[in-house]
């Protein structure tokens, strides 16, 4: 297997960086519009007009993979980025403007399971309804054919927060507080629009080159009314960042996202998960147990005020947890401005 083949296949790993490849501009648009694409390794041009969109084939000259683009609703979908909860993520370009996009695609749309199709459509509708905010990724459009359904989103350059922590092990408190403040603003906007995110985790946070934190992925998103009516059902989201009420099938609200946000803060400061354990059952016990090692004992080397802030966010009892984004924003700002 060649290096390029390995690279292309690795793009579909769940842990692949979402911005590992920068989208090119007009040149690739002109090429795709003519029904041809070049091999990324050797430059050999191929006529792909009769090939199945979103498929791959081996270059006859060098053996590496060539990706077949897909054109729909004025958008070229042309390069894989990573796998998502429902479907895969690709780079896209608007035909008219040349604007770069991240396009989520659910293939073989007409034949996928009804539940999967409904979940994808629900995600599209929620993401589109949220509109624009600096700290959430905007969805520009969505649609479908029998072959595939798509959601065209704002392309957010940068790195996943999870990758940053993996590279650096731990992050300084001031940097973490800055990310928290950005995310609080994004989540507060979602509350105003009538939604809770329900999958707040480092993998769903992109840190831009300017240092802003942007929330992505609305696959688990619910309206406030839907979340308040939860009564059992399947558990969605990352086990390490799920609130106790989700494990127990109880109603959720913004305090559930605040809980996850507190766990992000702990993860960034320590490079470790707050809820440890071998397997989901052990992680669940760590989240739902009312007997916990005190946060101050876990974060002995950190500023007491920062520890108190996180402690107010990760309480087991939802009724004792911080319940206001406005109050949270003010506390974080006060710590940043000291």
Secondary structure, DSSP 8 states (H G I E B T S, - for coil): --HHHHHHHHTTSTTS-TTSS----HHHHHHHHTTEEE-TTT--EEE-TTS-TT-EEE-TTT--EEE--EEETTEEEEEEEEE-SSSEEEEEEETTT--EEEEEEEESGGGS-HHHHHHHHHHHHHHHHH--BTTB--EEEEEE-SSEEEEEEE---SEEHHHHHHHHSS--HHHHHHHHHHHHHHHHHHHHTTEE-S---GGGEEE-TTS-EEE---TT-EEHHHHHT--S----S-GGG--HHHHTT----HHHHHHHHHHHHHHHHHSS-SS--SSHHHHHHHHH-S----HHHHTTTS-HHHHHHHHHHS-SSGGGS---HHHHHHHHHHHHT-
